[in-house]
Amino acid sequence: MSGASNGKRAVRTPDAPRPAGAYSQGVVAGGFLFTAGFGPQDPATGIVPEGVGAQSAQVLRNVRAVLAAEGLTMRDVVKVTAHLQHLKRDFAEYDAAYRAFFEEPCPVRTTVGSDLMDILVEIDVVAALPGPDLPG
């Protein structure tokens, strides 16, 4: 955690892949934690697992590590955006792996097909920081 400016603060952890460009692993702003889009690289080894199910699980472990750096869990996630290299072919296997990381009420989710660089899945999330519940 560091890098405060303009009401936002970067979140960093060695437990998720290091940024490959000019972006943060996560940013806290406006009562939320926004994560970068993570790929399936193991942060310790750089190895990418085979298959969309294994890649989805690794991506979500990477996301979970950034949340944990801020004291959050997957239960705090309110929005998920997922990119699949082969949307039609891989959706069912991706969704099965995804379900192991979330419980009801599940976050809202958008899943799209994207041209990804040598990976099958990339995911970013928005998580709510602790605070008073919104009126409902």
N, C-alpha and C positions, 0 to 999 in steps of 0.2 A: 504494500500500500504506500503510495507516494504520488507526488506530482500534482498538487492542488493548484488550480487556477480557474478563474471564471466560474466558480461554483461546481467544478468537476474535479475528480481525483482519480488517478490511474490506480488500478489494482494489478499487482504482479505476484507471480508465484513460480518457483522452480518446478512445481508439480504439474505444470501444463507446458505445452510446446512454446518455446520462445518465439516472439514475432519475427516473421521473415521479411518485414518491411516496416514502414512508418505507421505503426498502429500499436495500440495497447492491448494486452490480454483482456482487460476489462476496464470499464470506467463507471464510477459512481457519480450520478447526477440526478437531481430532481426526485429523490426518494427511491431511485431504482439503480440496479447494477445491470449494465449492458455488457455482454461479452462480445469478443471478436468471433468471427466465424472460425471454428476449429476444425481441423482435419484429423485423421486417425493416426497421427504419428505418436508413438510412445515417447513421452518427454525425456525419459532416461536413455533410451537406446536409439531413437529416431526411426525404429522399425514400424512399418505399416503392415497390419495384419491382412490376410487374404479374405476376400468375400465381404459383401455388404453388411451382413449381420455382425461379424467381428469388428469391422470398421465402425459401424454405428455405435457399438458398445464402447470402443476406445474413444471415439469423439465425445460421447457423453461422460466418460470418466474425465476427460480433459476439461469439459465444461464444469463438471462437479468440483474439480480442483480449484478453479477460479472462484466459484461460489464459496467454497470452504475458506478461501483466503480472506473472505469478508464476513465469515461466520454464518453463511447461508447454506441451505440445502436445496435439493431438487424440489422440495415442497414449496419453496419460495418463488419458483419460476412461474411467471404469468403468461409468457409469450415465447414460442419457439418458431424459428425459421430454419427449415432444413432444405438442403440442395442435394439432389441425387443425380449422379451421372446418367443413370438409366432408370428414369422414373417408373415407367410401366413395368419393366422387368423386375426391379428390385424393391418396389414399394412394400410388398407383404413381408419380406424378410427384414427390411429396415424397421417396419412398424412393430414386428414381434420383438426385436432387440430393444426398441424404444420403450415399449410397455414395461420392461423390467426396471426402468429407472423412474417411472412416474406412477402415482396413485391418484385416485379420485379426490378432489376434483382435478382433472388433468388441465394443464395449461392450454390456452388456445394455440393452434399450430397452423403454419403454412408450409406446405411441402411442394417444391417445384423441381422441375428438371433443369439442370445447368451443365454447362461445359466446364468440368473441373479438371485441374491439372494433375493427372496421374493418381487420383483418388476416386472413390465411389460415393463419398458422402461428406458434407460439411454442414455444421450446425452452429447457430448462434442463438442466445436466449436473452430475455429480459426478466430480471427477478426483482421482486418488491423487497425493499429494506424494511426491517421491523419498524413499526409505528402504529398509531391508532388506526383501527379498522375504518374503512370508508363506510358512510351510511349506505344501507342496502335495501 
